[in-house]
């Protein structure tokens, strides 16, 4: 058990303790956040350090030269993307990735909102008519860091660097330098267009199967925890069950902690890991079933509670039949899959045929190990090809990603590592060149980044709304970067794109919100139906509702005002700790 596991267990335990404090009369405050973070480190850390002292660090993989090269590329990517995942330039808050415009604002919303000590399970800050059905694990961890003095923007960067180091280590232990390259350079054929113009750019940006680092790892913060934790679990099960090697296996408590809390951080990773456990229980060695049952039984209650917390067991309507995934109606399916995945798919078909051929006695064990990894991963890949598991079918990438990593491991172990270097080199070039060009092109593009707001405006709004209770609901223009939203307050509805992808029926609410903001006849009753406490009127509202009569200016009490806008109390009740400016 290495230091990476200790850190992952610290994050998981601190998050669970934060939730328990949120439910308790004590609440999630600065004091309880300190306790959660300290206990989260001590409870798993003491036995883990003792185990580490006895066994030492796990060895690094062979092929040291390629390991160093892969590490340098990964760390260069992480330093570039995460040092400026969110930053301030000349009062403008910016993000370096165009894929992160909406996502980083959503994470800021969750972090700042959770740090206000809302009642648990918290209400959804981006939709006033629902609980927060989202894997909030890492954002809650960042909220705890905020409560002890680490500001969210700095905390996001620090946690991103920590998650990057954990991921790099886990990739090496799972599949060596080849695994790191598979993570960094996934792609198909699009990148070969580089040879037409010799121009560096993200050639995969317009395809369905995008660059994993740029489109997923930078934007979906839950993966900073889920990728290393998931890889450690897969490696643990592989080495303990398939290879019967327990020298560096996880203790049962750590195994259940990482697996049972996974839904809080990344639900798709939990589903993928659960499918593997089910597959091995049904088709694996019967001697494994005792251990698999122990893991599932110990994890069942916490995992079920976590799944309920982030889903409510109520958003299954998005699952539906969607053949050929995101292929367009006029796009030939064979070309869609080949363009997106390139040599990876033909290689996997070849490996599938090889594994289906009855094994000779001296290769039977090796083939069976690969079958127990490749077949369930291939089933997940095939299912994602014809079924959508979310309203936005691109979200299938969260499952494709895991199937891809496992199938890449099988390709390496089953074929590539056994080949002569003269054959191995062109195959690796064919697998990774497109992804390499896309990654480098994406990292090097637009060094100025993209603006998401003004620091001075956000700070002023945060100061003006600091005394408002966490449960208060604001009527604002629905967008991802509204100052009221990103500073941690609930709104009637946030960005429609987020609401749609989360499976929320926001259309009727949107109609009423527009009516309220335009001050249509009966706006007072509309405000009551929407449960609005305060109406915010600022530059975004002025621009998007230019014809509004703004009757609330005369009929409702102004509770705060400044160059950023004005806030009106639609209830007319006095606000004891907030004074008009």
NORLINPE-V665265 format. One record per pair of residues at least 24 apart in sequence whose C-alpha atoms are under 6 Angstrom apart, sorted by sequence separation. I is the first residue (numbers start at 1). GAP is how many residues later the second one is. D is the distance in whole Angstrom. If there is no record, write none. Layout:
# NORLINPE-V665265
I;GAP;D
I;GAP;D
This chain:
# NORLINPE-V665265
458;25;5
462;25;6
14;26;4
377;26;5
13;27;5
538;27;4
111;28;5
115;28;5
537;28;5
114;29;6
519;29;6
537;29;5
10;30;5
518;30;4
519;30;6
536;30;6
10;31;5
519;31;6
536;31;5
111;32;5
535;32;6
374;33;6
535;33;5
534;34;5
534;35;5
534;36;5
533;37;6
6;39;6
256;39;6
260;39;5
260;42;6
261;42;6
264;42;6
222;43;5
256;43;6
260;43;4
263;43;6
222;44;6
263;44;6
1;51;6
2;55;6
170;58;5
474;58;6
473;59;5
325;60;5
473;60;5
474;60;5
475;60;5
476;60;6
163;61;5
167;61;5
174;61;6
324;61;5
325;61;6
472;61;6
474;61;5
166;62;6
324;62;6
323;63;4
322;64;5
477;64;6
322;65;5
321;66;5
322;66;6
320;67;6
320;68;5
319;69;5
319;70;5
319;71;6
318;72;5
318;73;5
82;75;6
138;84;6
343;88;6
28;89;5
23;97;5
22;98;6
70;107;6
457;107;6
392;109;6
67;110;5
391;110;6
33;111;5
61;115;6
30;117;5
30;118;6
100;119;5
15;126;6
137;127;5
242;127;6
136;128;6
137;128;5
135;129;5
135;130;5
135;131;6
209;131;6
189;150;5
188;151;5
188;152;5
188;153;4
189;153;5
187;154;6
188;154;4
4;162;6
135;175;5
134;176;5
133;177;4
133;178;5
203;235;5
202;236;4
201;237;6
202;239;5
201;240;4
202;240;5
200;241;5
201;241;6
192;242;6
191;243;4
191;246;6
1;247;6
185;247;5
187;247;5
187;248;4
186;249;5
185;250;4
185;251;5
118;352;5
96;353;4
95;354;5
94;355;6
95;355;5
94;356;5
94;357;4
93;358;6
94;358;6
93;359;6
93;360;5
92;361;6
93;361;6
92;362;5
93;362;6
91;363;6
92;363;6
91;364;5
128;364;5
125;365;4
126;365;6
127;365;6
127;366;4
126;367;5
126;368;5
112;375;6
113;375;4
105;376;6
109;376;6
112;376;4
113;376;6
109;377;4
102;378;6
108;378;5
109;379;5
105;381;6
